[in-house]
Amino acid sequence: MTPSELHNDAIVIDGLIIAKWNRELLEDMRRGGLTAANCTVSVWEGFQATVDNIVKSNQLMAECSDLVRPVRTTADITRAKEEGKTGIIFGFQNAHAFEDQIGYVEIFKQLGVGIVQMCYNTQNLVGTGCYERDGGLSGFGREIVAEMNRVGIMCDLSHVGAKTSEEVILESKKPVCYSHCLPSGLKEHPRNKSDQELKFIADHGGFVGVTMFAPFLKKGIDSTIEDYCEAIEYVMNIVGEDAIGIGTDFTQGHGQEFFEWLTHDKGYARRLTDFGKIINPKGIRTIGEFPNLTEALLKRGLSETQVRKIMGENWVRVLKDVWGA
């Protein structure tokens, strides 16, 4: 198979997209050959505002049903591939929307949420993010993990502190993930994960999606798709070829105001970090350029089987384990 044929034939899943929602974005997902994507519908929002985000997302998906379909099960991912559409998985980057109500976990599952990050950079009722002194997983957090396991929502630890992450990994009876992270072995950054952390999650049946967010890559905004592939290979050499996938963290279409909101605690309080200029790696600047990643991985000598696993098959397997279908 040529790289293009392989990409068109493969299941291609992006484990994290937080781009600006509109038809143009969904068209680019189709251009990129995305079979499915975990799309963020909550960061700093509480319960009501998150429900409002889901309502708007559902409306856009209904208007663009020629391009996308909702995903509740891995069978829906297969259907999306067969229909030539992109399956949309709703995801949170913060458990804040659960507020202090364990029952809200199941409500959001019923609304189509399949992946929830436990914390976003700072402390919440569940645990601690990676930009704050880490007090670990709270007692309430343990109840939230148990309820997420029960209803079938995957625990995500990408922006979560090291201690809270370790305790979630040990507490969860289902596989957990870093849906979008990079290795600190290539660049030291509070958001990047050490070799030990990567090995620990994999040793406990967890999963790692590798991001290409430029501020966390070794060469920053001068990075290319080759640098992204280097990071993927680095992680694969630690976690193995069955526990790795893609989680780009595409922020396509958003302006500076959005990044200001992301980088302040609760969206408005103290500044946590400054990303500076954000330019995606050359060769994969837009979601539509996703086929270049398949080609670049093959050029590095990875086998077709390995590339299929990384591009999406591994995500399907782990999601089926967590979702139960």
C-alpha positions as MATLAB code, in Angstrom:
seq = 'MTPSELHNDAIVIDGLIIAKWNRELLEDMRRGGLTAANCTVSVWEGFQATVDNIVKSNQLMAECSDLVRPVRTTADITRAKEEGKTGIIFGFQNAHAFEDQIGYVEIFKQLGVGIVQMCYNTQNLVGTGCYERDGGLSGFGREIVAEMNRVGIMCDLSHVGAKTSEEVILESKKPVCYSHCLPSGLKEHPRNKSDQELKFIADHGGFVGVTMFAPFLKKGIDSTIEDYCEAIEYVMNIVGEDAIGIGTDFTQGHGQEFFEWLTHDKGYARRLTDFGKIINPKGIRTIGEFPNLTEALLKRGLSETQVRKIMGENWVRVLKDVWGA';
ca = [
       0.000    0.000    0.000;
       1.087    3.567   -0.631;
       1.044    5.896    2.430;
      -2.089    7.535    1.022;
      -3.853    4.173    0.533;
      -2.900    3.078    4.043;
      -4.208    6.321    5.560;
      -7.494    6.002    3.671;
      -7.880    2.375    4.748;
      -6.875    2.847    8.409;
      -8.962    3.833   11.419;
      -7.622    7.310   12.271;
      -8.410    8.721   15.714;
      -7.348   11.995   17.285;
      -7.493   11.666   21.068;
      -7.823   15.406   21.668;
      -9.095   18.300   19.584;
     -10.064   21.628   21.178;
     -10.539   23.559   17.942;
     -13.173   26.183   17.112;
     -16.414   24.374   16.286;
     -17.882   25.218   12.879;
     -18.591   23.526    9.559;
     -15.182   24.560    8.217;
     -13.480   22.550   10.984;
     -15.610   19.468   10.321;
     -14.825   19.716    6.594;
     -11.118   19.764    7.462;
     -11.586   16.650    9.603;
     -12.928   14.907    6.512;
     -10.011   16.235    4.414;
      -7.661   14.767    7.015;
      -9.388   11.394    6.905;
     -10.274   11.402   10.605;
     -12.441    8.454   11.596;
     -13.110    9.842   15.078;
     -11.953   12.522   17.513;
     -12.271   13.335   21.210;
     -13.603   16.898   21.071;
     -13.516   19.103   24.170;
     -16.864   20.452   25.373;
     -15.775   21.550   28.868;
     -12.685   23.132   30.449;
     -13.556   25.720   33.109;
     -17.340   25.501   32.715;
     -19.664   24.208   35.423;
     -22.611   21.856   34.884;
     -25.039   24.278   33.191;
     -22.516   25.916   30.856;
     -21.220   22.475   29.843;
     -24.739   21.279   29.022;
     -25.153   24.469   26.930;
     -21.919   23.615   25.068;
     -23.244   20.110   24.348;
     -26.543   21.556   23.062;
     -24.636   23.827   20.636;
     -22.381   20.944   19.567;
     -25.394   18.711   18.927;
     -26.980   21.450   16.810;
     -23.845   21.818   14.675;
     -23.573   18.044   14.270;
     -27.212   17.865   13.154;
     -26.602   20.636   10.595;
     -23.456   18.826    9.377;
     -24.729   15.243    9.447;
     -23.223   14.754    5.991;
     -19.776   15.107    7.623;
     -20.026   13.781   11.182;
     -21.895   11.380   13.433;
     -22.027   11.046   17.246;
     -19.981    8.324   18.928;
     -21.299    6.460   21.981;
     -19.632    3.079   21.325;
     -16.675    1.758   19.328;
     -19.239    0.297   16.897;
     -20.107    3.932   16.099;
     -16.438    4.500   15.187;
     -16.642    1.571   12.754;
     -19.882    3.007   11.332;
     -18.259    6.410   10.861;
     -15.493    4.744    8.826;
     -18.019    2.862    6.694;
     -20.092    6.021    6.115;
     -17.104    8.212    5.251;
     -17.807   10.489    8.226;
     -15.919   11.595   11.328;
     -17.245   10.265   14.633;
     -17.432   12.847   17.413;
     -16.654   11.783   20.991;
     -17.492   14.454   23.571;
     -14.766   14.958   26.162;
     -14.007   17.180   29.156;
     -10.606   18.620   30.045;
     -11.738   19.137   33.646;
     -14.043   17.258   36.033;
     -15.286   20.660   37.263;
     -18.592   20.180   35.382;
     -19.459   17.308   37.746;
     -19.473   19.969   40.481;
     -20.072   18.124   43.790;
     -22.627   15.677   42.385;
     -21.561   12.087   41.690;
     -24.882   11.563   39.845;
     -23.838   14.099   37.187;
     -21.246   11.593   35.896;
     -23.958    9.301   34.531;
     -25.983   12.243   33.204;
     -23.016   13.344   31.083;
     -22.384    9.774   29.940;
     -25.977    9.724   28.687;
     -25.286   12.993   26.827;
     -22.412   11.350   24.945;
     -19.345   12.157   27.062;
     -16.767    9.363   26.760;
     -13.528   10.810   28.182;
     -13.007   13.165   31.144;
      -9.734   14.676   32.309;
      -9.697   14.713   36.099;
      -8.216   18.226   36.502;
      -7.197   21.082   34.224;
      -3.857   22.485   35.447;
      -5.070   23.389   38.959;
      -6.920   22.071   42.010;
     -10.548   20.970   41.831;
     -12.736   18.771   44.038;
     -11.236   15.612   42.522;
      -7.505   16.301   42.716;
      -4.721   18.580   41.537;
      -3.486   19.753   38.152;
       0.119   19.966   36.989;
       0.662   23.685   37.762;
      -0.010   23.430   41.501;
       1.306   21.669   44.616;
      -0.224   18.218   44.317;
      -2.344   16.980   47.221;
      -3.319   13.800   45.409;
      -6.698   12.267   44.659;
      -9.370   13.377   47.150;
     -11.845   11.038   48.825;
     -14.558   12.536   46.608;
     -12.209   11.994   43.655;
     -12.075    8.282   44.446;
     -15.864    8.172   44.285;
     -15.805   10.005   40.940;
     -13.249    7.517   39.542;
     -15.431    4.598   40.688;
     -18.514    6.145   39.084;
     -16.636    6.858   35.825;
     -15.528    3.206   35.816;
     -19.106    2.066   36.420;
     -20.779    4.120   33.679;
     -17.918    3.833   31.181;
     -16.115    7.188   30.975;
     -12.332    7.095   30.527;
     -10.168    8.932   33.079;
      -7.704   11.302   31.365;
      -4.614   12.596   33.200;
      -2.887   14.839   30.653;
      -3.026   18.108   32.650;
      -3.065   16.357   36.032;
      -0.321   16.475   38.688;
       2.040   13.524   39.136;
       0.707   12.398   42.551;
      -2.972   12.690   41.593;
      -2.208   10.859   38.327;
      -0.471    7.978   40.102;
      -3.359    7.624   42.557;
      -5.981    7.651   39.754;
      -3.992    4.985   37.872;
      -3.975    2.802   41.003;
      -7.602    3.568   41.939;
      -9.179    2.959   38.526;
     -10.357   -0.532   37.662;
     -10.393    0.422   33.973;
      -7.527    1.666   31.771;
      -6.781    5.395   32.093;
      -4.934    7.670   29.680;
      -2.759   10.644   29.044;
      -4.837   11.592   25.981;
      -2.425   14.340   24.873;
       1.068   14.612   26.319;
       4.755   14.741   25.391;
       7.834   13.272   27.095;
       9.920   15.409   29.440;
      12.842   13.281   28.214;
      12.811   15.458   25.079;
      11.793   18.733   26.752;
      11.365   19.608   30.417;
       7.952   21.238   30.951;
       5.286   20.993   33.699;
       2.868   19.538   31.114;
       5.252   16.846   29.884;
       5.515   13.380   31.441;
       8.702   11.715   32.713;
       9.894    8.345   31.434;
       8.876    6.888   34.811;
       5.338    8.320   34.562;
       4.941    7.004   31.016;
       6.153    3.550   32.033;
       3.918    3.524   35.142;
       0.687    4.195   33.219;
       1.570    1.609   30.564;
       2.552   -1.006   33.179;
      -0.917   -0.577   34.710;
      -2.773   -1.123   31.423;
      -3.055    2.587   30.594;
      -2.682    4.478   27.347;
      -0.696    7.449   26.010;
      -1.827    9.819   23.246;
       1.079   11.918   21.963;
       0.455   15.610   21.315;
       2.165   17.995   18.892;
       1.354   21.212   20.777;
       4.377   23.321   19.831;
       5.193   24.888   23.254;
       5.801   21.369   24.641;
       7.890   20.080   21.704;
      11.692   20.155   21.802;
      12.035   22.806   19.082;
       8.901   24.782   19.996;
       7.411   26.748   17.104;
      10.302   25.669   14.843;
       9.148   22.047   15.083;
       8.246   19.966   12.048;
       6.249   16.794   11.586;
       9.583   14.956   11.948;
       9.972   16.305   15.489;
       6.456   15.091   16.243;
       7.315   11.639   14.895;
      10.477   11.621   17.037;
       8.310   12.226   20.121;
       5.910    9.442   19.082;
       8.802    7.003   18.675;
      10.337    8.096   21.986;
       7.081    7.369   23.814;
       6.512    4.109   21.919;
       9.939    2.861   23.014;
       8.806    3.284   26.645;
       5.141    2.219   26.579;
       5.206   -0.259   23.691;
       3.378   -0.256   20.355;
       0.024   -1.308   21.861;
      -0.348    1.516   24.409;
       0.227    4.518   22.161;
      -1.910    6.711   19.937;
      -2.405   10.258   18.679;
      -3.809   13.209   20.650;
      -2.802   16.299   18.704;
      -4.400   19.028   20.874;
      -5.380   20.920   17.700;
      -6.606   24.430   18.609;
      -7.456   25.297   15.001;
      -9.475   28.485   14.473;
      -9.008   29.956   17.948;
      -7.502   33.410   18.615;
      -5.530   34.930   21.484;
      -8.633   35.511   23.610;
      -9.223   31.762   23.811;
      -5.639   31.088   24.935;
      -5.920   33.800   27.595;
      -9.013   32.004   28.890;
      -7.225   28.635   28.903;
      -4.074   29.881   30.632;
      -5.752   31.643   33.573;
      -7.046   29.591   36.502;
     -10.845   29.183   36.228;
     -10.567   31.080   32.932;
     -10.089   34.480   34.575;
      -7.968   34.336   37.774;
      -4.189   34.061   38.110;
      -2.063   33.384   35.033;
      -0.729   29.833   35.048;
       1.462   29.888   31.968;
       2.101   31.814   28.752;
       2.266   29.714   25.599;
       3.702   32.574   23.553;
       3.346   32.159   19.811;
       1.511   28.994   18.770;
       2.377   27.473   15.409;
       1.726   23.794   14.761;
       4.616   21.710   13.384;
       5.388   22.227    9.709;
       3.727   19.446    7.732;
       0.743   19.121   10.069;
      -0.385   22.700   10.591;
      -4.045   21.794   10.033;
      -6.236   18.753   10.645;
      -6.539   18.395    6.876;
      -2.830   17.507    6.737;
      -3.300   14.370    8.878;
      -2.333   12.039    5.967;
       1.195   13.503    6.168;
       1.570   11.905    9.609;
       0.914    8.401    8.282;
       3.484    9.010    5.542;
       6.063   10.460    7.965;
       5.761    7.499   10.357;
       6.202    5.019    7.490;
       9.246    6.969    6.254;
      10.835    6.544    9.683;
      10.702    2.783    9.189;
       7.652    1.884   11.228;
       5.715   -1.090    9.861;
       2.197   -0.791    8.423;
       0.902   -2.707   11.456;
       2.592   -0.300   13.877;
       1.282    2.740   11.999;
      -2.285    1.370   11.992;
      -2.060    0.813   15.747;
      -0.700    4.304   16.443;
      -3.119    6.091   14.107;
      -6.229    4.616   15.681;
      -6.500    0.870   16.309;
      -5.046    1.148   19.818;
      -7.523    3.888   20.749;
     -10.427    1.678   19.597;
      -9.237   -1.248   21.709;
      -8.768    0.749   24.918;
     -12.029    2.678   24.490;
     -13.910   -0.589   24.011;
     -12.401   -1.838   27.265;
     -13.511    1.304   29.157;
     -16.888    1.851   27.464;
     -17.835   -1.816   27.422;
     -18.982   -1.639   23.787;
];
